[in-house]
Each structure stands twice: as C-alpha cells, then as structure tokens.
Amino acid sequence: MRYMSWALLILAALEVISIILMSNLIGGGWTLLLIMLSIACGVFMLRNIGLSGLFLAVATIRTGSNVSLYQLLWPLRYVLAAIMLISPGFVSDIFAALLLLPFSGKPLASTGSNPFSHTPQSDQNDIIEGEFTVENNNGQSHRPNRQQHLPPR
C-alpha cells in the first residue's frame, strides 16, 4: 500500500507537468478544450457501459465456451479507461488509450483453467475399447477373441 500512495503522487505530478507542457506547446485554450473533451469521452463511456459490462462478463463465464482473458477483463478495462479519461491530464489519457487497445489472448478453456469441463485424453481418437458378445439368429452366443477385432499395427 505504501508503494501505491507513492505511485499516485508521482502520477499526479506527471499529470500537472503534462498539462503545463501541453499548454506551452499548443496554448492554454486548446489544452483546456482537450481536457474537457477527454472528460466528456470518459463520462460517455461510463454511462454506456453501466451494469451491462458486468452482465456481459458473467454471461461470458457461464457460456462455458472458449473464453479468453481479454474477454473476461474487457468490462473492467473499459471502466478503468473511462475513469482515467475523466481525470485531468494527458498521462492518464495515454494509459487509457493503451487499456482500450485490443490484444489477443489465449482462450482460457484451452489452458485447462476450467475445472468443470472434461476433454477426452486419448492418443487414438478413432478407437473405443470394450467387450461385446455376438449372438447368432438361433440364439447362440460366443465371445470373439480380443485379437480378432483389434486394428492392425
């Protein structure tokens, strides 16, 4: 927790420095306009995601299909990016843009992280081993030799 407070203090200092540098570069009015625009975008994003983002994450988990970590964390990343856009400054806007960039992830189902799913582990997918009895039309039955029905190697 001690490092978190230092990180927030450094982030606040970087935000102030970025506002000062940007106002020197493009002017104070344009800097204020960019800050207001980023705040409006952040508020718009927060209003649109609402509870639907959480419902989307829960529905994605419940479907049991191949779910990537990106799909699970998208609502959280979206809300965090919106909050960063609302905060004044350009450093947090850059981090917000990085959070909104898509990246592809491995599906979680293929990594075996779902303990409730079962996938068959077999070297030869075509062979199902079992015992059976052959019955003739006149009711006689016999067990065939196991070696007769195995595929050639």
C-alpha positions in Angstrom: 0.0 0.0 0.0 2.9 2.3 0.7 4.1 2.0 -3.0 0.5 2.7 -4.2 0.5 6.1 -2.5 3.9 6.9 -4.0 2.7 5.9 -7.4 -0.4 8.1 -7.2 1.7 11.0 -6.0 4.1 10.5 -9.0 1.1 10.2 -11.4 -0.4 13.4 -10.1 3.0 15.2 -10.6 3.3 13.8 -14.1 -0.3 14.9 -14.9 0.5 18.5 -13.8 3.7 18.5 -15.8 1.9 17.2 -18.9 -0.8 19.9 -18.6 1.9 22.6 -18.3 3.9 21.2 -21.3 0.9 20.8 -23.4 -0.3 24.4 -22.7 3.1 25.7 -23.6 3.1 23.6 -26.8 -0.5 24.3 -28.2 -1.8 27.0 -25.9 -3.9 27.1 -22.8 -7.3 27.3 -24.5 -6.6 24.2 -26.7 -5.3 22.4 -23.7 -8.4 23.1 -21.7 -10.5 22.0 -24.7 -8.6 18.7 -24.9 -9.1 18.1 -21.2 -12.8 18.8 -21.5 -13.1 16.5 -24.5 -11.4 13.7 -22.7 -13.7 14.2 -19.6 -16.7 14.1 -21.9 -15.5 10.9 -23.6 -14.9 9.3 -20.2 -18.4 10.2 -18.9 -19.9 8.9 -22.1 -18.0 5.6 -21.8 -19.1 5.2 -18.1 -22.8 6.0 -19.0 -22.8 3.4 -21.8 -21.1 0.5 -20.1 -23.2 0.6 -16.9 -24.1 -2.7 -15.4 -24.2 -4.3 -18.9 -20.5 -4.8 -18.8 -20.7 -6.8 -15.6 -23.6 -8.8 -17.1 -21.5 -9.4 -20.2 -18.6 -10.8 -18.1 -20.9 -13.1 -16.1 -22.6 -14.3 -19.3 -19.3 -15.0 -20.9 -18.2 -17.1 -17.9 -21.4 -19.0 -17.8 -21.5 -20.0 -21.5 -18.5 -22.3 -21.0 -17.2 -21.7 -24.5 -13.6 -20.8 -25.2 -13.2 -17.6 -23.3 -10.0 -15.5 -23.4 -8.8 -13.5 -20.5 -9.3 -10.4 -22.7 -13.0 -11.1 -23.0 -13.3 -11.5 -19.2 -11.4 -8.4 -18.4 -12.8 -6.2 -21.1 -15.6 -4.6 -18.9 -13.1 -3.9 -16.1 -10.5 -2.4 -18.6 -13.2 -0.3 -20.2 -14.4 1.2 -16.9 -10.8 1.8 -15.7 -10.0 3.6 -19.0 -13.2 5.7 -18.7 -12.1 6.8 -15.1 -8.6 7.6 -16.4 -10.1 9.7 -19.2 -12.1 11.6 -16.6 -9.1 12.5 -14.6 -7.4 15.7 -16.0 -4.1 15.3 -17.6 -2.5 13.6 -20.6 -0.5 10.8 -18.9 -3.7 9.1 -17.8 -5.2 9.6 -21.2 -2.3 7.7 -22.7 -2.7 4.9 -20.2 -6.5 4.9 -21.0 -5.8 4.6 -24.7 -3.4 1.7 -24.0 -6.1 -0.1 -22.0 -8.6 0.3 -24.9 -6.2 -1.3 -27.4 -7.2 -4.8 -28.4 -4.8 -7.6 -27.8 -5.4 -11.3 -28.5 -5.1 -13.8 -25.7 -5.1 -17.5 -25.5 -8.5 -18.9 -24.7 -8.8 -19.9 -21.1 -10.6 -23.1 -21.9 -7.6 -24.4 -23.8 -5.2 -23.8 -20.8 -7.3 -26.1 -18.6 -8.3 -23.5 -16.1 -11.9 -24.5 -16.1 -12.1 -27.3 -13.5 -15.7 -28.3 -14.5 -15.0 -29.1 -18.1 -13.8 -32.5 -19.3 -12.0 -33.1 -22.5 -11.1 -36.7 -23.5 -7.4 -37.5 -23.3 -6.7 -40.1 -26.0 -3.8 -40.9 -28.3 -6.0 -42.5 -30.9 -9.4 -40.8 -31.2 -10.9 -43.5 -33.5 -10.7 -46.5 -31.2 -13.2 -47.2 -28.5 -12.3 -50.2 -26.4 -14.9 -52.5 -24.9 -16.2 -56.1 -24.6 -19.1 -57.4 -26.6 -20.9 -60.7 -27.3 -22.0 -61.8 -30.8 -25.4 -63.6 -31.0 -26.5 -65.7 -34.0 -30.1 -65.9 -35.3 -30.6 -69.2 -33.4 -29.8 -67.7 -30.0 -26.2 -69.0 -29.6 -23.7 -66.5 -28.4 -19.9 -66.5 -28.2 -17.2 -64.1 -27.2 -14.8 -63.4 -30.0 -11.1 -63.4 -29.4 -9.8 -60.0 -28.5 -7.0 -60.1 -31.1 -9.5 -60.7 -33.9 -11.1 -57.2 -33.7 -8.1 -55.0 -33.0 -6.9 -52.8 -35.8 -3.5 -53.8 -37.4 -0.4 -52.1 -36.1 
